[in-house]
Amino acid sequence: MSTDRLFDRYLEGERPADYRTLSGIELPPFLADRPSGAGERPGEYPFTRGIHAEMYRKRLWTRRQQSGYGTPRESNERLHYLLRQGATGLNIDTDMATKLGADPDHPLFEGEIGRQGTSIATLEDMAELFDGIPLDKVSSTLIVQPPASAPFLAMYLAVARRRGIPPSALIGTIMNCALTQLSGATLQANTHFFPIEFSVRVGLDVMEYCTRELRRWNIVNVNAYNMRETGINAVQEAAFALALALEYAERLVARGLPVDAFAQRMAFFTAAHLDLFEEVAKLRAMRRIWARLMRERLGATEDRSCWFRTAIQTAALPLTAQEPLNNIVRAAIQTLAAVLGGSQSIHTTSYDEAYALPSEASHRLSIRTQQVIGFETNVVKTADPLGGSHLVEWLTDRLETDILAMIDEIRSRGGFVAAFTAGWVEQQIRAARFAHMDRVESGDQPVVGVNCFRDEEAEEPKMEFFAYEQEMPEARMRYVREYRARREAPGLPAALDALRRATAAGESVMPPVLAAVEAGATIGEVCRAFGEAIGHTVEG
C-alpha cells in the first residue's frame, strides 16, 4: 500500500471488518441498560454511553504514541517510524526549554536540551520536524503550553502555508493549557517564567484565533493526565480538569465568542489507571457532566458542543522499575479500560517508562497492544459494552456526584485559576502524593514485584534502553547561535516592537506573533518580548 493511500485510510478512519464474535454471533450496535430498552443511548445527550451512536463500529480511536527527543531531525525519524508501525496520529512533545519559551542556549536549561522532548527554536526546526508528514492527513498534538504555544503554533502554521495547506485544512490539537502541563499544576513550576494570568491570557488568545481560523483544530487540551500522575484520585482528576475547562469556556464567552463556536473544539487529555471499572465509569461520568455544563450553564444548543472528547494516556505512575516486564500487563489493562470507556485517542505508555524515553522496540509494542485490542478482542464491536452493568452504572452515578461536589468546592473558591493561585490545588496534590506513597509503602496498595510477590533471586531481563546522543545539546546551542548570526531578517526588530506594544496594550498576541515568526524570530525571542512588555524577566 502506498504511503499516500495509508494516510488516506487513516484519515477516513478504521473500523472492524465485521460485527461478529469468534463464534459467529452477530453483536448489536448497543445493548439497552434496562430490559425495557429505556434509558440513555450512545450518541445521544448527555452522551454517558459515548459521543457517537456506533462508536468504534464506525471508527476506531486514533492510535498515538507521544514522542519527541533531541533534534528535530531525530524526532522526525521517530515520527515516521511510528507511522510505519501503525500509529494513526502523532503526539509531539517538546523539551523543557521550548515549553517555557526559551532557546536552547538559555543558561537555565543547560543539561535539559532535547531530554524530555524535542528542541524547537526556529521555523527551520519546525519544517524539519514535520518533513514528509502530510499536515492535512495526519492529526498532530503539539504539546506545549502558553505563552510558548503562541509562537509554536505560528511556526506550525507557517510551515503549512509554505506547503500550500490552508489553516482550515489542518487537523490536530495544540495543548495550550496554562496550568496543568508542568508538574501536574504545582504553583512554583507555573509561575517562575510568566505570571499565571498572563499565561492564561495568551492561551485564550490562541484559543480565540484557532476558533476563528482553524475550523478543524482543537483549541486546547486540558491536561488531566499530568495532574493524575501526581497521585490524585479519579474524582480529583475529573473535577480539576472539568472546572478548569469550564473556566476557559466562560472566559471565551466573556470575550464575545458564542459557546457553539468554540466548545466543539475543546478537548481533554485524561489518564487510564489500573482500577478498570472506576476508569470506565470516570469517563462515562465526565461525558455526562461536561454535556450538562455546556448545555445547562453555558447554553450550548448544538450536540457537538456538548461532546466530551478525550485522548487517553495510560498511567505511568503504576509502572515500576522493578520487574519492568510486568508493565506490559499493566499497560494492556489500562489500554483496555480506555477502550471500554470510549476514548477518542489512546497513547499506551511503554513498559520502559521507569527508565528512559521509549525505545523503538517499546514504542512498537505499545502500538501492537492497541492493535491487538482493536482488531483481535472484539470489544470494539458494540458501543459502551459495559453499559448496564450494575457496578459500572452505580460507579458512574457515584463518581458524578463526587466530581460535581468538588467542582462546586472549586467554584466556591473563585474558580480553578483562583484556587490554583491561592495554593489550594497544590495542597490537594501534596496530600494525595503523601497518601499514595503511604499506601504503597505500607502494602495497603499492592504493587506486584515491589511490595508483594517479589522474587529477590530472579534476574532482571536484559533490556536495551533509549540513549541520547551525548553531543546533541551542544549541537543545538551551536545551531541557534549560528542561526541568529546568519539570518537575514531586516524586519525583525520592528516585528518584535509591534509584539511588545500589542502585548502591553492587552491586545491579542497572535497577529504580531505570526508576523514575528515570519520575520525570523525564535521562540525565545518572542517569549522574551512578552516578558519585556509585561515587566517580567527571568535572569539566566
VOROVO-277133 format. One line per 5 residues: number of its first residue (from 1); their letters; for each residue y, x, z of C-alpha. Coordinates in steps of 0.25 Angstrom, whole numbers, plus 5000, padded with zeros to 4 digits. Each point is the difference from the previous one (the first is absolute). Layout:
N
NUM) a) Y/X/Z  ...
END
This chain:
540
1) mstdr) 5000/5000/5000  5014/5006/4996  5010/5003/5011  5009/4989/4995  4990/4989/5000
6) lfdry) 4996/5004/5014  5014/4999/5005  5001/4986/4993  4987/4995/5006  5005/5004/5014
11) leger) 5014/4993/4997  4992/4988/4996  4992/5000/5012  4985/5002/5003  4991/4989/5004
16) padyr) 4985/4997/5003  4991/4999/4988  4994/4987/5006  5001/4992/5013  4985/5000/5004
21) tlsgi) 4993/5007/5012  4989/5010/4997  4990/4988/5001  5008/4993/4989  5006/4989/5009
26) elppf) 5014/4996/4994  5011/5002/5010  5011/4989/5001  5015/5005/4999  5001/4997/5015
31) ladrp) 4994/4992/5011  5007/4989/5008  5002/5004/5014  4995/4986/5004  4989/4992/4995
36) sgage) 5009/4989/4995  5007/5010/4992  5013/4998/5006  5009/5012/5005  5007/5011/4993
41) rpgey) 4996/5006/4987  5002/5013/4994  5013/5002/4991  5007/4988/5008  5011/5001/5010
46) pftrg) 5000/5006/5011  4990/5009/4993  4991/5003/5012  4988/5001/4991  5006/5008/4989
51) ihaem) 5012/5000/4991  4992/4997/4988  4991/4989/4998  4988/5009/4994  5004/5013/5007
56) yrkrl) 4991/5011/4995  4992/4991/4991  5013/5001/4991  5004/5014/5003  4996/5011/5009
61) wtrrq) 5009/5007/5010  5007/5012/4995  4993/5013/5004  5010/5010/5005  4998/5014/5006
66) qsgyg) 5012/5006/5007  5003/5013/4994  5010/5011/4999  5001/5015/5004  5006/5013/4996
71) tpres) 5008/5000/4987  5002/4988/4990  4990/5007/4991  4989/5001/5010  5002/4985/5004
76) nerlh) 5000/4996/4986  4987/5006/4998  4994/4993/5012  5006/4986/4995  4993/5002/4986
81) yllrq) 4987/5003/5008  5001/4988/5008  5003/4991/4988  4988/5006/4993  4991/4997/5012
86) gatgl) 5004/4985/4999  5013/4999/5008  5008/4988/4994  5013/5004/5007  5007/5011/5007
91) nidtd) 5005/5003/5014  5009/5012/4999  5004/5007/5013  5012/5010/5001  5001/5011/5010
96) matkl) 5009/4999/5012  5012/5007/4994  5000/4990/4988  4998/4988/5010  5012/5005/5008
101) gadpd) 5009/5003/4988  5000/5015/5000  4997/5010/4990  4988/5010/5001  5009/5011/5004
106) hplfe) 5006/4993/5012  4998/5009/5012  4995/4989/5009  4988/4998/4991  4994/5014/5000
111) geigr) 4985/4999/5000  5000/4985/4997  5003/5000/4985  4989/4993/4992  4991/4999/5012
116) qgtsi) 4999/4985/5003  5004/4995/4986  5006/5006/4987  5013/5007/5000  5010/4993/4991
121) atled) 5015/5004/4999  5004/4999/4985  4999/4990/4988  4991/5011/4994  4991/4999/5012
126) maelf) 4999/4985/4998  4997/5002/4985  4989/5010/5003  4994/4991/5011  4998/4988/4990
131) dgipl) 4997/5008/4988  4989/4993/4992  5000/4988/5009  5005/4987/4993  5010/4994/5010
136) dkvss) 4999/4986/4994  4985/4999/5001  4997/5007/5013  5006/4995/5013  5005/5011/5009
141) tlivq) 5004/4999/5014  5011/5010/5003  4999/5004/5015  5014/5004/5004  5010/4993/5010
146) ppasa) 5015/4998/4999  5009/5006/4998  4992/5010/4992  4993/4987/4993  5013/4998/4992
151) pflam) 5000/5014/4993  4985/5000/4999  5000/4986/4993  5012/5005/4991  4992/5012/4995
156) ylava) 4988/4991/4997  5009/4990/4992  5006/5012/4993  4986/5005/4995  4997/4986/4996
161) rrrgi) 5013/4999/4992  4997/5013/4993  4986/4994/4995  5007/4988/4995  4994/4991/5011
166) ppsal) 5010/4989/5005  5001/4998/5015  4994/4985/4998  4987/5006/4995  4997/5009/5012
171) igtim) 4990/4996/5010  4999/5006/5014  5006/5001/5014  5010/5008/5007  4996/5001/5015
176) ncalt) 5015/5000/5004  4997/4996/5014  5011/5006/5009  4993/5000/5013  4985/5000/4999
181) qlsga) 4996/5012/4991  5002/5012/5010  4991/5001/5012  4998/4985/5000  5014/4995/5004
186) tlqan) 5003/5010/5011  5015/5001/5003  5003/5015/4999  4993/5002/4987  5008/4990/4993
191) thffp) 5014/5003/5006  5001/5015/4998  5004/5001/4986  5007/4987/4998  5005/4988/5009
196) iefsv) 4991/4988/5000  5010/4990/4995  5003/5009/4988  4986/5002/4996  4998/4985/5001
201) rvgld) 5012/4998/4992  4995/5009/4989  4987/4994/5000  5006/4986/4998  5009/5006/4988
206) vmeyc) 4987/5005/4994  4993/4986/5002  5012/4993/4994  5001/5009/4988  4985/4998/4997
211) trelr) 5001/4985/5002  5010/5000/4989  4995/5010/4990  4985/5002/5003  4993/4987/4999
216) rwniv) 4986/5005/5001  5003/5010/5011  4997/4998/5015  5013/5003/5007  4995/5004/5014
221) nvnay) 4986/5003/5006  5001/4997/5015  4991/5011/5006  4992/4994/5011  4989/5010/4997
226) nmret) 5008/5012/5006  5003/4991/5012  4986/4996/5003  4996/5015/4999  5007/5003/5013
231) ginav) 4990/4992/5007  5007/4986/5001  4990/4988/4998  4999/4990/4989  5010/4990/5006
236) qeaaf) 5011/5010/5002  4997/5006/4986  5002/4986/4994  5012/4996/5009  5008/5012/4997
241) alala) 4998/5000/4985  5003/4985/4999  5012/5001/5009  5006/5012/4992  4997/4993/4987
246) leyae) 5006/4987/5004  5013/5008/5004  5001/5007/4987  4998/4986/4993  5011/4994/5009
251) rlvar) 5010/5012/4997  4997/4999/4985  5004/4985/5001  5012/5004/5007  5004/5008/4989
256) glpvd) 4999/4988/4991  4987/5001/4994  4991/4988/4999  4987/5001/5007  4992/4996/4988
261) afaqr) 5007/5011/4992  4994/5012/5009  4989/4994/5009  4990/5001/4989  5002/5015/4999
266) mafft) 4999/5003/5015  4986/5007/5004  4993/5005/5012  4991/5012/5003  4990/4997/5011
271) aahld) 4988/5006/5007  4986/4997/5000  4993/5004/5013  4986/4999/5004  5000/4987/5007
276) lfeev) 4996/4993/4987  5002/4985/5004  5013/5003/5007  5005/5007/4988  4996/4989/4991
281) aklra) 5006/4990/5009  5013/5008/5001  5002/5000/4985  4998/4985/5000  5010/4998/5011
286) mrriw) 5010/5009/4994  5000/4992/4987  5001/4987/5007  5012/5005/5009  5007/5006/4988
291) arlmr) 4999/4988/4991  5006/4991/5011  5011/5010/5004  5005/5000/4985  4999/4985/4998
296) erlga) 5004/4995/5014  5010/5010/5004  5006/5005/4987  4998/4988/4991  4991/5006/4989
301) tedrs) 4997/4990/4990  4990/5008/4991  4986/5002/5004  5000/5015/4996  5012/5002/5010
306) cwfrt) 4990/4996/5011  4989/5010/4996  4997/5011/5010  4995/5011/4991  4995/5012/5006
311) aiqta) 4994/5014/4997  4990/5005/5010  4996/5014/5004  4988/5001/5009  5004/5006/5013
316) alplt) 4999/5015/5003  5002/4998/5015  4985/4997/5002  4995/5012/4991  4995/5012/5007
321) aqepl) 5000/5015/4998  4986/4999/5008  4989/4996/4991  5009/4998/4988  4990/4993/4991
326) nnivr) 5000/4988/5010  5013/4998/4994  4994/4995/4987  4994/4989/5007  5012/4996/5008
331) aaiqt) 5009/5000/4987  4990/4992/4992  5000/4989/5011  5015/5000/5001  5001/4999/4985
336) laavl) 4991/4988/5000  5009/4994/5011  5012/5002/4990  4992/4993/4989  4995/4988/5009
341) ggsqs) 5014/4999/5005  5006/4998/4986  5008/5013/4998  5007/5002/4986  4999/5015/5000
346) ihtts) 4991/5010/5008  5000/5015/5004  4987/5004/5006  5003/5012/5010  4992/5012/4997
351) ydeay) 4989/5005/5010  5007/5014/5001  5013/4993/5005  4999/5007/5014  5000/5014/4993
356) alpse) 5009/5000/4988  5005/4993/4988  4989/4994/4991  4992/5009/4991  4997/4995/4986
361) ashrl) 4985/4997/5005  5005/4992/5012  5010/4993/4992  4989/4996/4990  4991/4995/5011
366) sirtq) 5012/4991/5005  5001/4994/4986  4985/4998/4999  5000/4993/5013  5009/4990/4994
371) qvigf) 4993/4999/4987  4986/4997/5008  5006/4989/5008  5007/4994/4988  4989/5001/4990
376) etnvv) 4987/5000/5008  5001/4992/5012  5005/4986/4994  5010/4998/5012  5010/4998/4989
381) ktadp) 4994/4988/4993  5006/4990/5010  5014/4999/5005  5001/5002/5015  4985/5000/5003
386) lggsh) 5002/5000/5015  5009/4988/5000  4994/4989/5008  4993/5010/5009  5002/4994/5014
391) lvewl) 5003/5014/5005  5010/5004/4989  5007/4987/5000  5002/5001/5016  5004/5014/4999
396) tdrle) 5010/4997/4989  5006/4989/5008  5001/5009/5013  5006/5011/4992  5010/4991/4994
401) tdila) 5004/4995/5014  5001/5014/5006  5007/5006/4988  5011/4989/5000  5002/5002/5015
406) midei) 5003/5015/4997  5009/4996/4989  5008/4991/5009  5001/5011/5010  5006/5010/4989
411) rsrgg) 5009/4989/4996  5005/4998/5014  5004/5014/5000  5009/4999/4988  4989/5003/4989
416) fvaaf) 4992/5012/4997  5011/5009/4997  5007/4998/5013  4987/5000/5008  4996/5013/4993
421) tagwv) 5014/5006/5003  4999/4996/5014  4987/5008/5002  4992/4987/5002  4991/5002/4988
426) eqqir) 4997/5015/5004  4997/4995/5014  4989/4991/4995  4995/5011/4991  4999/5010/5011
431) aarfa) 4993/4991/5009  4990/4997/4989  4997/5014/4998  4997/5003/5014  4991/4988/5001
436) hmdrv) 4993/5004/4988  4997/5014/5005  4996/4995/5014  4990/4990/4993  4994/5011/4992
441) esgdq) 5000/5011/5011  4993/4990/5010  4990/4996/4990  5005/4985/5000  5002/5002/4985
446) pvvgv) 4987/5006/4995  5002/5010/4989  4987/5004/4994  4998/5015/5000  5012/5003/5009
451) ncfrd) 4998/4992/5013  4986/4995/4998  4988/5003/4992  5005/5014/4999  4990/5011/4995
456) eeaee) 5004/5013/5006  4989/5008/4992  5003/4994/4986  5006/5009/4990  5013/4995/4994
461) pkmef) 4998/4997/4985  5006/5011/4990  5012/4994/4994  5011/5005/4991  5013/4996/5004
466) fayeq) 5013/4999/4992  5009/5013/5001  5014/5003/4996  5004/5011/4990  5007/5010/5010
471) empea) 5011/5003/4990  5004/4986/4998  5011/4998/5010  5007/5013/4996  4999/4996/4985
476) rmryv) 5006/4986/5003  5012/5007/5007  5002/5009/4989  4999/4989/4989  5011/4992/5006
481) reyra) 5009/5012/5002  4998/5003/4986  5002/4986/4995  5014/4999/5007  5004/5014/4994
486) rreap) 4996/4996/4985  5003/4986/4999  5012/4996/4991  5006/4988/5008  5015/5000/4998
491) glpaa) 5000/4985/5004  4993/5002/5013  5012/5003/5010  5007/4987/4995  4987/4992/5001
496) ldalr) 4998/5005/5015  5014/4997/5003  4998/4986/4995  4988/4998/5008  5007/5005/5013
501) rataa) 5011/4990/4997  4991/4988/4998  4992/5004/5012  5012/5001/5009  5005/4987/4994
506) gesvm) 4987/4992/5004  4997/4997/4985  4986/5000/4994  4996/5015/4999  4990/4997/4988
511) ppvla) 5010/5001/4988  5006/5013/5005  4987/5006/5004  4995/4997/4986  5012/5007/4994
516) aveag) 4998/5012/5009  4985/5001/4996  5004/4999/4985  5010/5011/5003  4990/5010/5005
521) atige) 5000/4997/5015  4988/5004/5009  4995/4990/5011  5006/5010/5010  5014/5000/4994
526) vcraf) 5000/4984/4999  4996/4999/5015  5010/5011/5004  5011/4992/4993  4995/4987/5008
531) geaig) 5001/5008/5013  5014/5006/4997  5005/4986/4996  4996/4994/5014  5003/5012/5008
536) htveg) 4985/5003/5004  4995/5014/4996  4988/5008/5005  5001/5014/5002  4989/5009/4995
END
